[in-house]
């Protein structure tokens, strides 16, 4: 009975956690804002985020800073430009086509994107001017690595540029149904455990034939 009680508490805690995750994604989807920025993409600070899938194919997300057009001190914002397929061997990196000159980037602003990216210890290393391959990234880590002054948000690019990148982004706030389904599953386990506790208590304390 003690084990059943502990299991019930654990199931309820897991259900609450999944419910919170659904709420967080719902709030994040509502907070997404369209954004436009004009400037020049800086190819010398290209980062490839590893282990990104598109329709079952392995590849990378291409992240570059955009030097925002305007007077005054240089300002940059990170742009997640899209997905590119990995080559047959890990040693060969894909060729990234960066448009020259000033471009207009249109997309959505992700205020919470830095919380989704967590840098590893090897993230600050660069190799011979080639794109750096990171598992994850934060704005803070990118700023420390590049020495650039960055805005605190990231732009997910939706505008079309002839660069061969795939920009099939998941809908903002998507995935809430999955967390709600998991929450219901854990609550069902908790309810079943309560029924089991009642049955065990009745058998233990009920009349003896």
N, C-alpha and C positions, 0 to 999 in steps of 0.2 A: 504493500500500500504506500509505503514511503517512496519507493522508486516511481510508482505511478504518479504520486503527487509532484515529485520533482520533474517528471516528464511533462506533466500538464503545464506547470509553470514555464518550462522551456518552450513548449509549443506556443503558449500565449505570447511570450517574449518575441519569438520569431515572427509570429503573425503581426504584432505591433511594428516590428522593424520593417517588414515588407510594406505595411500600410504607410509608414513614414516615407519609404523610398518612392512609393507611388505619388504621395503628396509633393515630394521634392521635385519629381519630374514634371508634375502638373504645373507647379509654380514656375519652374524653369522655362517651360514652354510658353507660359503666359508672359514671361519677362523678356522674351526674345524681341529685339528691335531691329528693323531694317536700317541699313547704314550704307553710306557712300563715302568713298575717300579717293582723292586724286593724288597721284604721286608717281614715284619711280621704284620699281621692285629692285631690291639689292640682292643680286645673285650670289655675291661673295659670302653671304651668311645664310646659305640654304641648309635646312635641317630636314632629314627624312625620318618621319615617325614610322617605326617598324611594326610589322605584324598587323597590317590593316587589310581587311578583306573587301573585295567587291565582286559580288555574284560568285562567291566560292573561290576566287583567285587571290593569291597572296600578293601583297604589294606594300606601298608606303603612302603616307600622306605627306605632301610637299608643303613645308612651312617656310615662308620668306618674310623678311621685314619690308614694309612699304615706307619709303621716305616721303612723308606727306608734303605736298607742294605748298609753298607759302614763304613769306619772309620770316625773319627771326631765326633763333637757334633751331638746328635740325630736330625734327620730331619723327618718330617711327611708330608703326603699329604692325603687329604680327598678322599675317594673312595665311590662313589655311587654304591653299590654292586648289587642292583636290587630290585625287588618288592616281597613282601610276603603278603599273604592274612591275613586279620584281623580275629580274632576269633569271636564267637557269641556274647560275651559281651565285652564292652570296658575295663573292669577291668582286663581281661585276655589278656596278651600280647603274641604274637606268639613266639615260640622258635627259636632263631637265631643260626644257625650252623656256627661257625667260624673255618676255617681250621687252624690247629696248624702248627707251624714252618714257614719256609720261603716259600713264594709263588711268582709267577710271575703274575702280574696283567697287562692285555692288554686291551686297550680301546681307548677312545678319550679324549682329553684334552679340557675342556670348559673354556675358558678365561673369559667369561662373566657370568658364573654361579653365582658368588656372587651377581650380580645385580638382578638375578631372585629370590633369597632368601632374605626375610626380616624378621628378628627375632622379636618375640613377647616378652613381658616382662617376661613371665613365662619360656622362653626358657633356662634360665641358672640354672634351678632347677634340681636336681637329687634325685632319691629315691632309697636308699638301694641297690645300685649296679645293679639295673635293667636298661634296656635300657630307655633312656629318650625319651619321645614323644613330638616332637615339631611340630608346624604348619609349620614353615619355618626355615631356617638357613642361616647364612653367614659364610664364613671362619673366619671373625673377631670375630663373636659371639662364634663360636666353639672354637677358640683359647683362648678366655677369659674364657670360661667355663671349658675347659680341662687343660689349662696351657701349652699346647703343642706348639712348634714352627712349624707352618704349612706353606707349600708352598701356593702361592697366587692363585692357580688354583685347580680345582677338576677333578678327573678322573671318567668318566662314564665307568664302567667295561663292557667289551664285552667278555672277555675270560671265558671259561666254568670251573666251579668248582662244585663239587658234594655237593651243599649246599641247594638245594631245592628252590633257588630264581629264579624268572622270569626276564629275561633280554631282553625284547622286546621293545627296545627304538625307539622312533619316528625318522625318517630320519632327519639328520641335514638340517636345512633350510626349513623343511616342514611347511605348514601353510600359505605360501605366497599367494597361490591362494585364500584363504578365505579372507584375508585382501584386495586383489585386487578386489574381488567381492563386498565387502562392500564399498570400495572406489567408484567403478562404480555406486553403488546404490545411495550413497550420492550425487555424481555429477549429476545423473539423476534427483534427487529431486530438486537440485539447478536449473537445466535447466528448469524443469517444472515450478518452481517458477518464473523464468524470463519470461516464456511464459505467466503465469498468470498476472504478472505485466504489460506486454505489452497489454494484453486483457483488463485489468482494465483501463489502461491509454487511450486506444482507445475508450472505452465505455464512459469514463468521458469527453474526449475532442472532440470526434467525432461529426458529424452533427446530429442535433436533427430532427427526422422525423416530 
